Amino acid sequence: MRWITPLLLAVGLALVGGQATAAGLRVTQLLAGMAHPWSLAFLPQDGGMLITERPGRLRYWQPGQPLSAPIAGVPKVYAHGQGGLFDVVLAPDFAQSRRIYLSYAEAGKDDAGTAVGYGRLSENNQQLTDFKVIFRQQPKLSSGEHFGGRLAFDRQGFLFISLGENNRRPTAQDLTKHQGKIIRLTADGEIPPDNPFVHDENACPAIWSLGHRNPQGLALNPWTNALWENEHGPQGGDEVNIIAKGANFGWPIATYGINYSGLKIPEARGGVVAGTVQPVWYWQKSPAVSGMAFYNADRFPQWKNSLFIGALKQQALIRLTLEGDKVASEQRLLEDRHERIRDVRVGPDGFVYVLTDEGNGKLLRLGLE
């Protein structure tokens, strides 16, 4: 791993395909050489950050220091296809408990599924102890696709988990299965008594919302405290959604995408279907959305009221300007780097941090001149 000198990207303000490019964007490459990094989490009091690598490694990094050796105590992951080690988030009480949560693909007898657990991070940031699995996607149906795997806590301390439908479309509408759902648990993995299907004997009580394809971004809106999510459509139809209790977001019966063959999704009835919730924003041509983060820092006022979203296929960082719960405009950043953007987070210093999904994965820091 290595430090690389700052790279200044000073491009003129222009319109490309109806979308604005950035002027005065400053990109500093902090790390390189990581193996498909997936997520990062900032430790408090300038304590550095944790970074996951999809093959199954959790690393610690602090500015001015090399990337750590793999942290011990991480569970074994199913590192095949899209599977591996996914998200890392700190417990709301991390300062006292030093508990961190991990999501990952876990092998079953035949197929795999998403699992979530937590452990205690040692004071020297070199080991996880007492790792406990608190959730396992049931049944395990993935042969390497559509795991979801994003985690987010709300202000009440409930844990939300995004789950893909494992490329088994009908399961997203089946309340007896975890596939294609957002799950809500307590921090210890218990079922909250006010979950929407907790009294339905024909439903999994952990389910909070349904009708999702492959949710890759999950973040709490700092102005409204609502949970926002983004997910991959098929060919077209990537979405940004505001998650609501018990809501059905439509997949596969409601979608703006088509099959990769060019044919209609067999179950689809159109983009607008009664009983399903419309996305806040969608793309007719899929950018292949990934991590997402709201910008609520003071360092760069030009970015206030923004939602940043990574794009894998279109190799960009998307900035959506928000007016309340509406998207007012869209801007593309980092397109000239031609790198898949896997995760985006806003640091405590007000800079935007990005991970690239490559065999030579990088950590980038973004700011404005």
N, C-alpha and C positions, 0 to 999 in steps of 0.2 A: 504494500500500500504506500501511497506517496502523496505529498502535497504538490499542487500544480499552481503556477502563478495565475493571478486573476486574469480573466478574459473579458475585455470590454466589448459588448455588442452594441454599437451605436448605429442603429438603422433608422432611416427617415420614416416619418409617419406616412403610411400609404394604405390603400385599400387593395386587398388581394381576395378575389372571389367574393366581394361584398363584406369582408371581415377586415378589421383594422389590425395592422402590425404595430409593434411596439417601438417607441422612440426612447432612447436613453436607458435601455435596459442593461443592467450590469450583472454579469454571470461570473461567479467565482467557483471554480472546480476545487473541491476540498479533498475528495478521495477518489480513487479509481481502483480497479482490480477486484471488485467484489463479484460474487457469483450470483447473478439475478437477485439483487436485493429487493425486498418486497414491502417493507414497512420500517418506520422509525418512530421513536418516542423520546422526548426530551426529559431528562432527569432534572429535578428541581435545583435551584440555587446554583445555576451554571455548572451543573454536575456532569455535563456531556450528554450523550445520547446512546440509546440502544438501537441496533439495526438488525433486522432479520434477513437471512439469505435463504432463498427457496429450497436449496438442497438439504436444509435442516440445521443451519448454524445461526446462533444468536451472538452478536458481537457488541462490544462496548467501545465507544470512541469519544475522545475529548480533544478539542483543538490543541494543536501543538504536540500531540502524541500519536504514535502509530495505532492503527486499528488493532484491537485486542485479539488474542487467540479465541477460539470458540468458547463461550461460556458453558461450563459443565452443568448437567442436570436437565437439559432440554429433552423432551420426549422424542422417541423415534418417530420419524415422519414417513409418509408414503410419497416419495419424491419421483413421481412418474407423470408424464403429460403436464397438465397444469397444477398437479399436486405438489405439496411440500409444506414448508413452514411459511405461514402467512403473517398475520397481524401481531403486533405487540402494543399493549396499552398498559398504563400504570393504573393501579387501583386509586379511587378518589382519596383514600387515606394513606397513600404510599409513604408519605413522610413519617408515619408511625409504623405501618405494617411492612413496608418494603415489598409489598405484593405486586407482582406483574402478571398479566394475563397474556396467553398465547393462543392463537388459533392455528390449526394445521390439518393436513390431510392424514387420515389414519387408515391403515389397511384393515380389511376384514377377511373373512374366509375366501371370498371370491372378488368382491369389489371393495371400494373405499368410500369414506365419508368424512365430513368435516367434524373435528373435535375441538374443544376448548378446555383449557385448564389454567391453573395459577400456581405459582411458587414464590418463595421468598428470595429476593436478590441479596446476596451477601454484601457486606459493607464495602468490600474491595471490588465489587462488580464483576467477580470472576466465577460465581457459582449460583445456580438455582437450587434451593433445597425444598423438600417436602412438596414436590409437585403433585397436584391433585387434579384429576380430570373431572370437570363438573358438567360437561355436556358432550353427547355423542349423537350425531345425525343418524336417525333411524328411518327406514332401513338403509344400509350401505348399498348404494346403487351406481357409484361412479367408477368408470374404467379409466379415469384420468381427466375428466372434463367437468366444468361448471361447479366448482366448490363454493364460490362466494368467499366467505372467511373474514369479512371486516367486522370489527368490534367497536362499540361506542357506549359510554356511560351517559345517562342523563343527569339532571341536577338532583334528582332524588336518589341517585346511586344504583339505579337499575341498569343491568347489562343487556345490550342489544347485540344480536349476532345475525349477520346476513348469510343466507344459505342459498346456493345455486340449486337448480333442479337436476343436476347431474346429466344433462342432455336427455332427460326423460320428460318430455313436455307435459303430459297429462298430470304428473305428480304435483305440479305447482297449484292445481285446483283441488287437490285431494287433502282434506284436513286430517286424515289418518297418518300422513307422512310429513316429515320435516322438509322435504325437498321444495325449493322455490318459496321459502318463507323467511320472514324476519322473526327471530325468537327473542323473547324477553324473560330474563331471569333476575333473581336477586344476586348480589355480589358473591354469595356462597353457592349459587347454583340451584336455589330453590325456586319453585313456581310461585309467582306473586298471586295472591287470591283474587286480584282484580283483572287478571288477564282475560281477554274476551271470550275464550272458548273453554275456560276452566271447568265449567259445569256441563259441557257437552260431552257425553260419553262416547261420541263418534268422532272426536277431535283430539289432537295432541294438545295438552293444556299449556305448553310453552309457547304456542304460536301467538304472535302479535298481529301480523299481516300476512297476506298470501298473494299469489299471482305474480311472482317474481321469476325472472329467467336466470340471470347470473349477476347478483349484486356485488359490485366491486368497490363502491365508495359509500361511506356512512359517516355522517358528521352532524353534530348538534348545532342548530342555528343560534348564534350568541345573542341575537336580538329578540327572538320569539321563543327560544328553548324548544322548538319543534325539531324532530329528527328528520333529516334529509338523506336521501339515498340516490345513488345512480346505478344503472345496470346495463349490461350488454343486451342489445336486441340481436336478432339473427343477422341477415343481410339488410342493414338499415334498422331504424327503430330503437337505437340507444336512447335511454330515458333518464331524466332527473325527476324524482318524486318526493313529495312531502308525506312521510309515513304517518298513518292514523290508525288508531286502535280498531282492529277487526276489519280493516279495509281490504278490498280485493283490487289489486293493481293489474289484473287482466290476463297476464300471460297464461296460456297461449291463445286464449279466445279473443283478446284485444291486443293488437300490435300494429305498429306502423312499418314493420319490416316484412320481408319475404324470406323464403328458404334460400340456402346457398345455391341450390339448383336453378334458381330463378322462378320457381313455382310458388304458389301460395302456401302458407302454413296450413296444414290440413284442418286444424281446429279453429282457425281464425275466422271471425265474423266481421272484421274491419277494425278501424282505429278507435272508434267510439262504440262501446257496447254497454247497454243498460246494466247497472249493478256493479260496474267497475269504475275505478278512479282514473282520471286523465293525468298524464304527466304535466309537471310544471314547464318542462322543456323537453324536446326530443330532436333527434337528428335523422333526416331521411337517409343520409349516408353515414354509416357508423364510424365514429372516430375510435371505437373500442375503448370506452371510458375505464378509468381505474380510480386511484385514490382521490379524495376530495377534501378541501379545507376552506372554511370561511375566513375572510380577512377582516379583523376587527382591531388591528394594531394602529398606533399613532405614527409610526415611523414614516410611512408612505401614505399620506392622506389621499393621493390619487387612486389608491387601491381600496379605500374604504367601501364597504357594502359590495364586496366582490366575493364570488365563489370560484375557487381554483379547482380544476379537474384535470387529471392526467389523461393523455390519449396514447394508447399503445400502437394501434395500426397507423394512425395518422401522425404519430411521432411529434407531439406538440403538448404544450401546456395551455389549456383553455381557461380564459378568464371570463366569467359571466358577471356582468354588472346587474345588480338587483335593485329593484324598487319595490320594497315590501316583499311579497311572495311572488313577484313577477320578474322575469328576465327582461331587462331593457336592451342589452346589447351583448355581443360575443366578440372576444379578441383572441387571437392565437399568438402564443409566445414559443420560442425555442425551435421553431420549425426548421431553421437553417442548420441545426445540429444533427438532424436525422437520427434521433435516438428515441426509443420507446420510453415513455414516462410512466412509471409504475406507481409512485406515491408522491404526495405533496402535503407538506405540513407548514404551518406558520410557527416560527420559533419565538421564544420569549423575548428575543431581541427585535422582533418586528420584521425580520427578513423571511423570505419564503424559501423553504428547503425542498429539494426534489431528488428522488432516486430514479435512476434509469435502469430499465429491465434488460440488461445485456450480460453476456458472459464476462465482459469487462465493465461491470456496473459501476456507476459514478454517483457521488453525492455532490449536488450543486446547490449554491446559495444565490438567490436572486434578490436584487434590489433595483432602485431607480437612481439615476444621476441627480 
